[in-house]
Amino acid sequence: MKMPIKPSVTVEDGLHNGTITAVEYRTDPYNYTDVLIELKGGVTVKSGYPSLITPTSRLGKLLTRFGMPLVVGREADPDSLIGRETTFQTTTEERAGSKYCKVLPESVGQRKKPQAPEPLQAEAVKAEEPAGELPPPQTPPPQ
């Protein structure tokens, strides 16, 4: 099978915003839940969590950060994260001579909506300037 050769992509270390586009489950070598996050520009990164949901597990804490209540004895669906906006942190790691982007799993969380700026305080109006009134019309000079 022929495959296209793509350029290498570098994700800078630091804080990023993205959208969760998929949740995948793997069993080899361990049961893991991978959360795939698409960055602006189409680059996809992933963060892996052991497939165990408890109030204190990494996957349970992730779901809680997105507002999902965890009730012991009930079920939770990590697929409900798909489509959610997220903020997360990355670092660059090196293994076997290759560098790669690592998403810090504990940093993945719900993207906060920007706070509305506080309303500006009206400046004090000088006493000689009547508030809320237009200046008197100017009469044109005689011709």
Secondary structure, DSSP 8 states (H G I E B T S, - for coil): ------------SEEEEEEEEEEEEE-SSS-EEEEEEEETTS-EEEEEEES---TTSHHHHHHHHTT----TTS---GGGGTT-EEEEEEEEEEETTEEEEEE-GGG-EE----------------TTS-TT-----------
